[in-house]
């Protein structure tokens, strides 16, 4: 975590947690110290400093950016997370609207392939074993001849 990141305001944390969908697929956990929510191993929403971010499809992202004042999320300069938008305060402070967008985010993210653990090697490939060490040739005893 970047040492300059600020904790999310307590009111934002409370608003976020209260707005999360009541759905058995939702897994709440922290990422970089911020509360987040996941479905099938993929994050669909979370907090970062003063930002409440949600993952959406392209059309919904465009709607939020063009009509609602949201912006593409960037945790630090030069690092855009293009599938996530940071919601404007007007949406965050309107509970029914916030809940509706979090539900859209959940449904969109649930439609993505599950994020599993580390991928297994492709079929038919195996990890190469290290070649056995060659034993050194036996040394000859020093000659006693002169």
C-alpha positions, 0 to 999 in steps of 0.5 A: 500500500502506498504510504500516502493513502488516507483511510476512508471517512467513517461515514463513507464506510458506513454508507458503503456497508449499508448499501451492499446487496444482501446476496449470498454470492457477496463476499466482503473483505478488505483490500489494501486496508479498504472495505471491498466486496467480491463475487466469484473472486472478482471485486465488484465494489470497494472504497479507496480513500474518499472514493466509492468505486464500482465495476461496470460494463462499458455502456453503464460506465459511459452513462455514469461518466457522461451523465452523472459526473463519475470518473474512471478510477485511478488509484494513483496517477498513470494507473487507470482501472478502466472497468471501474468508476468512482461515483460522484457524491450525489449518487453516494448520498442517495441510498436507493440510487447507490443500492441500484448501482451496486446491484448493477455492479454485482450482476455485471461482475457475476457475469464475468469468468470466476477468478480462481486460484493460480492457473494449472499448466495447460493440458499436456504440459508438465513442469520440467524436472531438473536434470540429475546432477552429474557425479564428478569423475572419481579422482585418481589417487596421487601417484607414488611413483617418482 
